[in-house]
Amino acid sequence: MANLEAEERLLIDGALCASESGRSYANINPATEEGIGSAADATVADADRAVAAARRAFDRTDWSRDLPFRQHCLRQLRQALEATRETLRQQIVAEVGTPLALTYAIQMDSCINDMTFDTDLAERIEWSRELPEHEFFGIRSRRRVVREPIGTVAAITPWNYPLMLNLSKIVPALAAGNTVILKAAPDTPWSASWLGRLAAEQTDFPPGVLNVLTAQDPGAIGDFLTADPRIDMVSFTGSTAVGKRIMARGAETLKRIFLELGGKSAHIVLDDADFSTALPTAVMGICTHAGQGCAINSRVLLPRSRYEEGLEILTEVMRGTSYGDPTNLANLMGPLINAKQRDRVLGLIEAGKAEGARLLVGGGRPAHLPRGFFVEPTLFADVAPDSTIAREEIFGPVLSVIPYETDDDAVRIANDSRYGLSGAVSGSPARAWDVASRLRTGTLSLNGGMWFAPDSPFGGYKESGIGREHGVEGFLEYLHTKTIGYPVA
């Protein structure tokens, strides 16, 4: 993928520009450890200009009040993405390390197609409703409830599914009438800066409505955005630790905070489940994109009565998993995003060994892949529910198998987590629904059913986040509610 076409500039106030410092940083291909280009290294001064532009565009233009024009601009952006799909596909594989096959779904194609949901939903939202007459203090009044955009939104996104998450935030925010500062993850800058180029060159977005920042060190700009009183909302997807910091900093100005955070989801396989179907799905889930997904089921709970049978199937399937060069369509799994993440995953694997889990497959760096941030697909058995690998979000291709005795025992183990993002249950329908009704998670798959879609609310319980992304509920996150009383005619 030499000579990739990409955008290396920021988008601030309608103009593509270098960082005010003139600095840039290397964009690294995690499959080869080689540089593929660069990205502008934004400073706090750049962020300040972006916030000022977004604030001005919201306060002084008709953007927030002109729904047809907002839809027009978003449809232009979608058309521009459609026209550059293949260029973007190469960028995503190169900077994310994602398998090429995934770009034909969640990493690119489906999320471009799904832009139409929020753009069209803006027409169907109940922007106002009338309440009946009411007497208070002897005054009879009617009331009107209206929904209005929040204002300026800072959208802060991670590196695992960058284009999907960038669009998941900016499309509903813009469709709702807000202005946006998109701050990309440092490891995947092009997935954001390409949106900036298309918005600047192929759409009618007014200056300041959409701003795009890339930076090597995300901390300074993230801290600036989350504390700035001109920002009305922060929409963040990432780790729970960073989410807590954002919530604390945003509290100083009482910002609206949306957080989609970590997970340690469990797949409960009941003793009457079809193991030949359920268990390969579990392996596919943890190996897809090297386990770099917050909603992946990284714990498999097997009934003691069929435990060894289940382990045999899991072992066989994981040993047969194809991984390596992400440009090869046959590979389900590519590298981790960077050396730091690879080393963190390897460290947690060592913790699993030290705490007594039984390593069945993998557990290290693949000998046949000396370059790239690869970790072998890894399977642990006999994992204690209170062990490190059963409780910490690993964000790598590591599957922990935990035995259980009864359905109640399985529910207890699955819920014994500070997270509550997703999960799965496999078994006869009546029992699966009963178990699912007792799991404290925001999304669930029953017998292989897929919950992910643009109209499906996504988010978690407990330390997995606050609020919902996607669906009507996700759109409403970007709106305020106002009530107006007026005299009875």
Long-range contacts (C-beta under 8 A, 24 or more apart in sequence): 1-29, 1-36, 1-90, 1-93, 1-94, 1-327, 4-36, 4-37, 4-90, 4-91, 4-94, 5-87, 5-91, 6-36, 6-37, 6-91, 6-190, 6-193, 6-194, 7-190, 7-193, 7-194, 7-196, 7-197, 8-37, 8-38, 8-39, 8-40, 8-189, 8-190, 8-193, 9-40, 9-193, 9-196, 9-197, 10-40, 10-42, 10-46, 10-50, 10-193, 10-196, 10-211, 10-212, 10-213, 10-214, 11-193, 11-196, 11-197, 11-199, 11-200, 11-210, 11-211, 11-212, 12-46, 12-49, 12-50, 12-53, 12-211, 12-213, 13-49, 13-50, 13-52, 13-53, 13-207, 13-208, 13-211, 14-53, 14-200, 14-205, 14-206, 14-207, 14-208, 15-200, 15-207, 16-196, 16-197, 16-200, 16-201, 19-43, 19-46, 20-45, 20-46, 20-49, 21-45, 25-186, 25-216, 27-95, 27-189, 27-190, 28-95, 28-187, 28-338, 29-94, 29-95, 29-97, 30-96, 30-97, 30-187, 30-334, 30-335, 30-336, 30-337, 30-338, 30-372, 30-373, 31-97, 31-325, 31-326, 31-327, 31-334, 31-335, 31-371, 31-372, 31-373, 31-374, 32-371, 32-372, 33-339, 33-371, 33-372, 33-373, 36-94, 36-95, 37-190, 39-189, 39-190, 39-193, 39-214, 40-189, 40-193, 40-214, 41-214, 41-215, 41-216, 42-213, 42-214, 42-215, 42-221, 43-215, 43-220, 43-221, 44-220, 44-221, 44-224, 46-213, 46-221, 47-181, 47-183, 47-213, 47-221, 47-224, 47-225, 48-224, 50-181, 50-211, 50-213, 51-152, 51-154, 51-181, 51-225, 51-228, 51-230, 51-231, 52-230, 53-207, 53-208, 53-211, 54-152, 54-179, 54-180, 54-181, 54-208, 54-209, 54-211, 54-230, 55-151, 55-152, 55-179, 55-208, 55-230, 56-208, 57-179, 57-206, 57-207, 57-208, 57-209, 58-149, 58-151, 58-152, 58-178, 58-179, 61-206, 61-208, 61-209, 63-177, 63-179, 63-206, 63-209, 64-148, 64-149, 64-177, 64-178, 65-177, 67-122, 67-123, 67-177, 69-204, 70-122, 70-174, 70-175, 70-177, 71-119, 71-120, 71-122, 71-123, 71-175, 72-204, 73-174, 73-203, 73-204, 73-205, 73-209, 74-115, 74-118, 74-119, 74-171, 74-174, 74-175, 75-119, 76-202, 76-203, 76-204, 77-115, 77-195, 77-198, 77-199, 77-202, 77-203, 77-205, 78-112, 78-115, 78-116, 78-119, 79-202, 80-198, 80-202, 80-203, 81-112, 81-115, 81-195, 81-198, 82-112, 84-194, 84-198, 85-109, 85-112, 88-163, 88-194, 91-190, 91-191, 91-194, 92-162, 92-163, 92-191, 93-326, 93-327, 95-187, 95-188, 95-189, 95-190, 95-191, 96-159, 96-160, 96-162, 96-188, 96-191, 96-337, 97-290, 97-326, 97-334, 97-335, 97-336, 97-337, 97-372, 97-373, 98-289, 98-326, 98-334, 99-288, 99-289, 99-326, 99-328, 99-329, 99-331, 99-332, 99-333, 99-334, 100-326, 100-327, 100-328, 100-329, 101-329, 101-331, 101-332, 102-288, 102-289, 106-161, 106-164, 106-452, 107-161, 107-163, 107-164, 107-289, 108-163, 108-164, 110-164, 111-163, 111-164, 111-167, 111-168, 112-167, 114-167, 114-453, 114-454, 115-167, 115-171, 117-454, 117-455, 118-171, 118-172, 118-175, 118-454, 118-475, 119-171, 119-175, 121-172, 121-175, 121-472, 121-475, 122-175, 122-176, 122-475, 125-472, 125-475, 125-476, 125-479, 133-488, 139-487, 140-487, 140-488, 141-485, 141-486, 141-487, 141-488, 142-485, 142-486, 142-487, 142-488, 143-483, 143-484, 143-485, 143-486, 144-483, 144-484, 144-486, 145-481, 145-482, 145-483, 145-484, 146-481, 146-482, 146-483, 146-484, 147-476, 147-479, 147-480, 147-481, 147-482, 148-177, 148-479, 148-480, 148-481, 148-482, 149-176, 149-177, 149-178, 149-478, 149-479, 149-480, 150-176, 150-178, 150-232, 150-233, 150-256, 150-478, 150-479, 150-480, 151-178, 151-179, 151-232, 151-233, 152-178, 152-179, 152-180, 152-181, 152-230, 152-231, 152-232, 152-233, 153-178, 153-179, 153-180, 153-181, 153-231, 153-232, 153-233, 153-234, 153-235, 153-478, 154-180, 154-181, 154-183, 154-225, 154-226, 154-231, 154-233, 154-234, 154-235, 155-180, 155-181, 155-182, 155-183, 155-235, 155-236, 156-183, 156-218, 156-222, 156-225, 156-234, 156-235, 156-236, 156-237, 156-238, 156-246, 157-182, 157-183, 157-184, 157-185, 157-192, 157-237, 157-238, 158-185, 158-237, 158-238, 159-185, 159-186, 159-187, 159-188, 159-337, 160-289, 160-292, 160-293, 160-294, 160-337, 160-395, 161-289, 161-293, 162-188, 162-191, 162-192, 163-191, 165-237, 166-191, 166-192, 166-195, 167-195, 168-237, 168-469, 168-470, 168-474, 169-235, 169-237, 169-469, 170-195, 170-210, 172-474, 172-475, 172-477, 172-478, 173-235, 173-478, 174-209, 174-210, 175-475, 176-475, 176-478, 176-479, 178-232, 178-233, 178-478, 179-208, 179-209, 179-210, 179-211, 180-209, 180-210, 180-211, 181-211, 181-212, 181-213, 181-225, 181-231, 182-210, 182-211, 182-212, 182-213, 183-213, 183-214, 183-215, 183-218, 183-221, 183-222, 183-225, 184-212, 184-213, 184-214, 185-218, 186-214, 186-215, 186-216, 186-217, 186-218, 187-337, 187-338, 188-337, 189-214, 222-246, 223-249, 226-250, 226-255, 227-252, 227-253, 228-253, 229-253, 231-255, 232-256, 233-257, 233-258, 233-478, 234-258, 235-477, 235-478, 236-260, 237-261, 237-294, 237-469, 239-393, 240-393, 240-418, 240-419, 240-463, 240-464, 243-465, 247-466, 256-477, 257-466, 257-467, 258-465, 258-466, 258-467, 258-469, 258-477, 259-465, 259-466, 259-467, 260-294, 260-458, 260-459, 260-460, 260-464, 260-465, 260-467, 260-469, 261-294, 261-419, 261-421, 261-460, 261-463, 261-464, 261-465, 262-294, 262-393, 262-419, 262-421, 262-463, 262-464, 263-294, 263-295, 263-296, 263-393, 263-419, 263-420, 263-421, 263-422, 263-460, 263-464, 264-298, 264-299, 264-390, 264-391, 264-392, 264-393, 264-417, 264-418, 264-419, 264-421, 265-295, 265-296, 265-297, 265-298, 265-299, 265-419, 265-421, 265-422, 265-423, 265-424, 265-441, 266-297, 266-299, 266-300, 266-301, 266-413, 266-414, 266-417, 266-423, 266-424, 266-439, 267-297, 267-299, 267-300, 267-301, 267-423, 267-424, 267-425, 267-426, 268-301, 268-404, 268-410, 268-411, 268-414, 268-423, 268-424, 268-425, 268-426, 268-427, 268-435, 268-439, 269-300, 269-301, 269-302, 269-303, 269-310, 269-426, 269-427, 270-303, 270-407, 270-410, 270-425, 270-426, 270-427, 270-428, 270-431, 270-432, 270-435, 271-303, 271-305, 271-306, 271-427, 272-427, 272-428, 272-431, 273-426, 273-427, 273-428, 273-447, 274-426, 275-306, 275-309, 275-310, 275-313, 276-313, 277-426, 277-448, 278-426, 278-447, 278-448, 279-310, 279-313, 279-314, 279-317, 280-313, 280-317, 281-424, 281-448, 282-314, 282-399, 282-424, 283-314, 283-317, 283-318, 283-321, 283-377, 283-399, 284-332, 286-377, 286-397, 286-398, 286-399, 287-318, 287-321, 287-323, 287-332, 287-333, 287-377, 287-397, 288-332, 288-333, 289-333, 289-334, 290-323, 290-333, 290-334, 290-335, 290-336, 290-374, 290-375, 290-396, 290-397, 291-394, 291-395, 291-396, 291-397, 291-398, 292-336, 292-337, 292-341, 292-395, 292-396, 293-395, 294-393, 294-395, 294-421, 294-464, 295-421, 295-422, 295-443, 295-458, 296-422, 297-422, 297-423, 297-424, 298-393, 298-394, 298-398, 298-399, 298-400, 299-383, 299-390, 299-399, 299-400, 299-401, 299-402, 299-414, 300-399, 300-400, 300-401, 300-402, 301-401, 301-402, 301-403, 301-404, 301-410, 301-413, 301-414, 302-401, 302-402, 302-403, 302-404, 303-403, 303-404, 303-405, 303-410, 304-403, 304-404, 304-405, 307-403, 310-401, 311-360, 311-381, 311-401, 314-360, 314-379, 314-399, 314-401, 315-360, 315-361, 315-379, 318-360, 318-361, 318-362, 318-377, 318-379, 318-399, 319-361, 321-377, 323-366, 323-374, 323-377, 323-397, 324-366, 324-368, 324-369, 324-374, 333-377, 333-397, 334-374, 335-372, 335-373, 335-374, 336-373, 336-374, 336-375, 336-396, 337-373, 338-373, 339-373, 341-373, 341-395, 341-396, 342-373, 342-374, 342-375, 342-396, 344-395, 344-396, 345-375, 345-394, 345-395, 345-396, 345-397, 345-398, 346-375, 348-388, 348-389, 348-392, 348-394, 348-396, 348-398, 349-375, 349-378, 349-389, 349-398, 351-388, 351-389, 352-380, 352-383, 352-387, 352-388, 352-389, 352-398, 352-400, 355-384, 355-387, 355-388, 355-389, 356-382, 356-384, 356-387, 357-381, 357-382, 357-383, 357-384, 357-387, 357-389, 357-400, 358-382, 362-397, 385-413, 385-416, 386-416, 391-417, 391-418, 393-419, 407-431, 407-434, 407-435, 410-435, 411-435, 411-438, 411-439, 414-439, 415-439, 415-440, 417-462, 418-462, 418-463, 419-460, 419-462, 419-463, 419-464, 420-460, 420-461, 420-462, 420-463, 420-464, 421-459, 421-460, 421-461, 421-464, 421-465, 422-451, 422-460, 442-468
